[in-house]
Amino acid sequence: MTSYGYGLWFLVIVNSAVFIIFAASFFHPRTGRDWKALGGFSSFVVALMVEMYGFPLTIYLLSGWVGSRFESLTLTHDGGHLWSELVGWEGDPHLSPFHLASYVFIGAGFWAIAAAWPILLRAAKDQTLATTGLYARVRHPQYVGFLAIMVGFLLQWPTIPTLVMFPVLIVIYRRLALQEERAVAAEFGAVWDDYARRTPRFIPRRRAPQALPQPTERDLSAGRR
């Protein structure tokens, strides 16, 4: 199977480690919620890499089901680019619109995770609410970043396990976001309520909201009561 680009378990381990460590270096997990978010992403990456370089379970299952209709759907590495195969892309699958779009989502996702971290760190040091930068567009830019990376991987190399995992991870991230919001609301009170009314949780609006005023010590004291 190695001649087909599979059975490369060393690459499974190396690529999984690279993406997980890369994400962790941008995300800087500290709390239990952070580690759960990173753990969900890590599980997705490992499941993907196992099929990308280890054993092509999805292609194996689909080749018998739809193989008579899509003759190019074979147990080869190029066959793993399912979207390209299913729409009849005849060129190099690495240059297909799906693959190129995946780079945009993956790059944007890592950028969002990295860009949100210093804003969150500065707000934590100042004991204020993070409302600037990406936090002015969405309440949880780092979760959005993780989901964007996963969308990119699904565009590049969809598999049955990752397609099943993705909606589950959306639910998990939403629950983690709600837990985080309850904790922040208890600390910042009315300041958080105003911010939450202006700022969507995950999907940004077309127009950026106006910058929120930073909470005063009186606001913080009221929120902690």
Secondary structure as GFF3:
##gff-version 3
##sequence-region A 1 225
A	DSSP	three_ten_helix	2	4	.	.	.	ID=ss1
A	DSSP	alpha_helix	9	27	.	.	.	ID=ss2
A	DSSP	alpha_helix	32	49	.	.	.	ID=ss3
A	DSSP	pi_helix	50	54	.	.	.	ID=ss4
A	DSSP	alpha_helix	57	66	.	.	.	ID=ss5
A	DSSP	three_ten_helix	78	80	.	.	.	ID=ss6
A	DSSP	alpha_helix	82	87	.	.	.	ID=ss7
A	DSSP	three_ten_helix	93	95	.	.	.	ID=ss8
A	DSSP	alpha_helix	97	126	.	.	.	ID=ss9
A	DSSP	three_ten_helix	133	136	.	.	.	ID=ss10
A	DSSP	alpha_helix	141	156	.	.	.	ID=ss11
A	DSSP	alpha_helix	160	188	.	.	.	ID=ss12
A	DSSP	alpha_helix	190	198	.	.	.	ID=ss13
A	DSSP	alpha_helix	217	223	.	.	.	ID=ss14
###
